[in-house]
Amino acid sequence: MFSMDNISNNERREPSGEKNMRFLGYHFLKDIKFSGQPVVPKIISEGEDVDGTFFMVEKLDGMDLDDFLRLPESEVSLKDKFSVMLHITQQYEAVDEAGFVLFDRHAFNIRVLNWKAGEISTRQVDVDQIYDKKTDASYSMDDQDRFESMNDSLNKLGRNLWQSTIVNLISQELKIVDIGRHREIVELLRKEKEITMNKGTSLDIHEMALRGVVSKFD
């Protein structure tokens, strides 16, 4: 029988029951890489015990994006923070090119493993809302009907399904800049957020905006 004593220091247990889309999401994305690195934690093994089915996933170092963005500038510069946000945007583009769209991408659903220039490393965790473009199928842990209806509506309107994820990114970025010191950056991000919410936009547009922001700190 499986025992918690069998978990090594580099493993983390996750449930994988019928309603747990996280297991499915990790499987969908397990072969996708960006910058030579996987976009989700590696699944190590699967099993079943008296508590149900489960899978073991690698335990990640680093910190949640939420905690990373709160670090003072004495520890992490604004350029490094925006460079990480650029990396995450490009990571989403790799997912999109592989045929998937991710939702519910709040700061606590992203793990920052390294933010050193040239060695930035992040992972998408707790992936439980995903859209498969190849099969036009939506998967959600909660309220599947509402999730499918939302995606159908966006598709009919010709909107980019990454819209809500891009809005989340911009909201996170706005939290780390002060309008008194970086008015131009704040106004740029606010304008992009408004356009994204009202008309929709795309990941490559946000990538281009972030490249411009990062260059301002050179």
C-alpha positions as CSV (number, residue, x, y, z in Angstrom):
1,M,0.0,0.0,0.0
2,F,1.2,3.5,-0.8
3,S,2.4,5.5,2.2
4,M,3.3,9.1,2.7
5,D,6.6,7.8,3.9
6,N,7.4,6.8,0.3
7,I,7.3,10.4,-1.0
8,S,10.7,11.7,-1.6
9,N,11.7,15.4,-1.0
10,N,11.3,16.1,-4.8
11,E,7.8,14.7,-5.1
12,R,4.3,16.1,-4.4
13,R,1.1,14.2,-4.3
14,E,-1.9,15.3,-6.4
15,P,-5.4,13.7,-6.5
16,S,-6.4,12.5,-10.0
17,G,-10.1,11.6,-9.5
18,E,-12.7,11.7,-12.2
19,K,-13.4,15.4,-11.7
20,N,-9.8,16.5,-11.3
21,M,-8.9,18.2,-14.6
22,R,-5.4,19.0,-13.3
23,F,-4.3,15.5,-14.0
24,L,-5.6,15.8,-17.6
25,G,-4.1,19.3,-18.0
26,Y,-0.6,18.1,-17.0
27,H,-0.9,15.2,-19.5
28,F,-2.0,17.5,-22.3
29,L,0.9,19.9,-21.7
30,K,3.7,17.4,-20.6
31,D,5.5,17.4,-23.9
32,I,5.4,21.2,-24.5
33,K,8.6,23.1,-23.9
34,F,9.7,26.7,-24.1
35,S,13.3,27.8,-23.9
36,G,14.2,24.1,-23.6
37,Q,12.1,23.6,-20.4
38,P,8.7,22.0,-19.8
39,V,5.8,24.4,-19.2
40,V,4.3,22.2,-16.4
41,P,5.8,20.1,-13.6
42,K,6.9,16.6,-14.5
43,I,4.5,13.7,-13.6
44,I,6.7,11.1,-11.9
45,S,4.2,8.3,-11.2
46,E,0.5,7.3,-10.8
47,G,-1.2,5.1,-8.3
48,E,-4.2,4.2,-6.3
49,D,-4.9,3.7,-2.5
50,V,-7.8,3.8,-0.1
51,D,-8.1,7.5,-0.7
52,G,-8.5,7.1,-4.4
53,T,-6.4,7.6,-7.5
54,F,-3.4,10.0,-7.4
55,F,-0.3,11.0,-9.3
56,M,3.1,12.2,-8.0
57,V,4.5,15.3,-9.5
58,E,7.9,16.9,-9.1
59,K,8.1,19.4,-6.2
60,L,9.2,22.8,-7.5
61,D,11.7,25.2,-5.9
62,G,11.3,28.9,-6.2
63,M,8.1,30.8,-5.3
64,D,4.7,31.6,-6.6
65,L,4.6,34.6,-9.1
66,D,2.4,36.4,-6.6
67,D,5.2,36.3,-3.9
68,F,7.9,37.0,-6.5
69,L,6.2,40.2,-7.7
70,R,6.0,41.4,-4.1
71,L,9.8,41.2,-3.6
72,P,11.3,44.7,-3.0
73,E,13.4,46.3,-5.7
74,S,16.4,45.9,-3.4
75,E,16.1,42.2,-4.1
76,V,14.7,42.0,-7.6
77,S,14.7,44.9,-10.1
78,L,11.7,46.0,-12.1
79,K,13.5,45.0,-15.3
80,D,13.9,41.4,-13.9
81,K,10.2,41.3,-12.9
82,F,9.1,42.4,-16.3
83,S,11.5,40.0,-18.0
84,V,9.8,37.2,-16.1
85,M,6.4,38.4,-17.2
86,L,7.7,38.4,-20.8
87,H,9.0,34.9,-20.3
88,I,5.6,33.8,-19.1
89,T,3.9,35.4,-22.1
90,Q,6.2,33.6,-24.5
91,Q,5.6,30.4,-22.6
92,Y,1.8,30.9,-23.2
93,E,2.6,31.4,-26.9
94,A,4.4,27.9,-27.0
95,V,1.2,26.4,-25.4
96,D,-1.0,28.2,-28.0
97,E,1.2,27.0,-30.9
98,A,0.8,23.4,-29.5
99,G,-3.0,23.8,-29.8
100,F,-4.1,24.6,-26.2
101,V,-5.5,27.6,-24.3
102,L,-5.1,28.0,-20.5
103,F,-7.5,29.8,-18.2
104,D,-7.5,30.7,-14.5
105,R,-3.9,31.8,-14.8
106,H,-3.6,33.9,-11.6
107,A,-0.3,34.7,-10.0
108,F,-0.6,31.8,-7.6
109,N,-0.9,29.4,-10.5
110,I,2.5,30.2,-11.8
111,R,5.8,29.1,-10.2
112,V,9.0,31.2,-10.7
113,L,12.1,28.9,-10.3
114,N,14.7,31.3,-11.5
115,W,14.7,35.0,-12.5
116,K,18.4,35.5,-13.3
117,A,18.9,37.1,-16.7
118,G,19.4,34.4,-19.3
119,E,18.2,31.7,-16.9
120,I,14.6,32.6,-16.3
121,S,12.5,29.5,-15.5
122,T,8.8,29.2,-14.8
123,R,6.1,26.5,-14.6
124,Q,2.4,26.5,-15.0
125,V,0.8,24.7,-12.0
126,D,-2.7,23.8,-10.9
127,V,-3.8,23.6,-14.6
128,D,-7.5,22.7,-14.3
129,Q,-9.2,24.9,-17.0
130,I,-8.0,24.2,-20.6
131,Y,-9.2,24.4,-24.1
132,D,-8.1,22.0,-26.9
133,K,-8.2,23.9,-30.2
134,K,-7.6,20.7,-32.2
135,T,-10.8,19.0,-31.0
136,D,-12.7,22.1,-30.0
137,A,-13.1,20.7,-26.5
138,S,-13.2,22.6,-23.2
139,Y,-12.2,21.0,-19.9
140,S,-12.9,22.5,-16.5
141,M,-12.9,21.2,-12.9
142,D,-15.8,23.5,-12.0
143,D,-19.0,24.4,-13.9
144,Q,-18.2,22.7,-17.1
145,D,-21.3,24.0,-18.9
146,R,-20.6,27.6,-18.1
147,F,-17.0,27.2,-19.3
148,E,-18.0,25.6,-22.6
149,S,-20.7,28.4,-23.1
150,M,-18.1,31.1,-22.5
151,N,-15.6,29.6,-25.0
152,D,-18.4,29.1,-27.6
153,S,-19.4,32.8,-27.2
154,L,-15.9,34.1,-27.6
155,N,-15.4,31.9,-30.7
156,K,-18.6,33.2,-32.3
157,L,-17.4,36.8,-31.6
158,G,-14.1,36.0,-33.1
159,R,-12.3,36.9,-29.9
160,N,-9.0,35.5,-28.8
161,L,-9.6,32.8,-26.1
162,W,-6.4,34.0,-24.3
163,Q,-8.2,37.3,-23.6
164,S,-8.9,36.7,-19.8
165,T,-5.3,35.3,-19.3
166,I,-3.8,38.4,-21.0
167,V,-6.0,40.7,-18.7
168,N,-4.6,38.7,-15.7
169,L,-1.0,39.3,-16.9
170,I,-1.6,43.0,-17.3
171,S,-3.3,43.3,-13.9
172,Q,-0.3,41.6,-12.3
173,E,2.1,43.9,-14.1
174,L,0.3,47.1,-13.1
175,K,0.7,46.2,-9.5
176,I,4.5,46.5,-9.6
177,V,4.8,49.9,-11.2
178,D,4.2,53.3,-9.6
179,I,2.5,55.9,-11.8
180,G,4.6,58.6,-10.2
181,R,7.9,57.0,-11.3
182,H,6.7,55.1,-14.5
183,R,3.8,57.0,-15.9
184,E,4.5,56.0,-19.5
185,I,4.6,52.3,-18.6
186,V,1.4,52.5,-16.5
187,E,-0.5,54.3,-19.3
188,L,0.7,51.8,-21.9
189,L,-0.5,48.8,-19.8
190,R,-3.8,50.5,-18.9
191,K,-4.5,51.2,-22.5
192,E,-3.7,47.6,-23.5
193,K,-5.9,46.3,-20.7
194,E,-8.8,48.4,-21.8
195,I,-8.5,47.3,-25.5
196,T,-8.1,43.7,-24.4
197,M,-11.2,43.8,-22.2
198,N,-13.4,45.6,-24.8
199,K,-12.1,44.2,-28.1
200,G,-9.7,41.4,-27.4
201,T,-6.0,41.2,-28.4
202,S,-3.4,38.5,-28.7
203,L,-0.3,37.1,-26.9
204,D,2.1,38.4,-29.5
205,I,0.8,42.0,-29.1
206,H,1.4,41.7,-25.3
207,E,4.8,40.2,-25.9
208,M,5.7,43.2,-28.1
209,A,4.4,45.6,-25.4
210,L,6.5,43.9,-22.7
211,R,9.6,43.9,-24.9
212,G,9.2,47.7,-25.1
213,V,8.8,47.9,-21.3
214,V,11.9,45.8,-20.6
215,S,14.0,48.0,-23.0
216,K,13.1,51.1,-21.0
217,F,15.2,49.8,-18.1
218,D,18.4,49.3,-20.3
